[in-house]
Amino acid sequence: MSTITLFAQIIKKIDRSVFKKLVEKHHSDKENKGFDSWTHFRR
């Protein structure tokens, strides 16, 4: 039996297209060196 954490349940509710628009608006991936914002958020 696997248990899904509360944090995992909350993250599933995040709309990736909205997240991407916010990343573009704030230029948060401008100088990334490996992980993009989405990957960083999910880990």
C-alpha positions in Angstrom: 0.0 0.0 0.0 1.4 3.4 -1.0 0.7 6.6 0.8 0.6 9.9 -1.0 1.8 12.8 1.2 -0.2 15.9 1.6 2.5 17.9 -0.1 2.3 15.6 -3.2 -1.5 16.0 -3.3 -1.1 19.8 -3.2 1.5 19.8 -6.0 -0.8 17.8 -8.2 -3.2 20.7 -8.1 -0.7 23.2 -9.5 -1.5 24.0 -13.2 1.8 23.7 -15.1 0.7 26.2 -17.7 0.1 28.9 -15.0 3.4 28.0 -13.4 5.2 28.4 -16.7 3.6 31.8 -17.3 4.8 32.9 -13.9 8.4 31.6 -14.6 8.4 33.6 -17.9 7.0 36.7 -16.2 9.7 36.7 -13.5 12.5 35.3 -15.7 13.3 32.7 -13.0 14.8 30.3 -15.5 17.1 33.0 -17.1 20.4 31.8 -15.6 19.6 28.3 -14.5 22.4 25.8 -14.5 20.8 22.4 -14.5 17.4 22.3 -12.9 14.6 24.4 -14.4 12.0 25.9 -12.1 9.4 23.2 -12.6 12.0 20.4 -11.8 13.2 22.3 -8.7 9.6 22.9 -7.6 8.7 19.2 -7.9 11.7 17.9 -5.9 
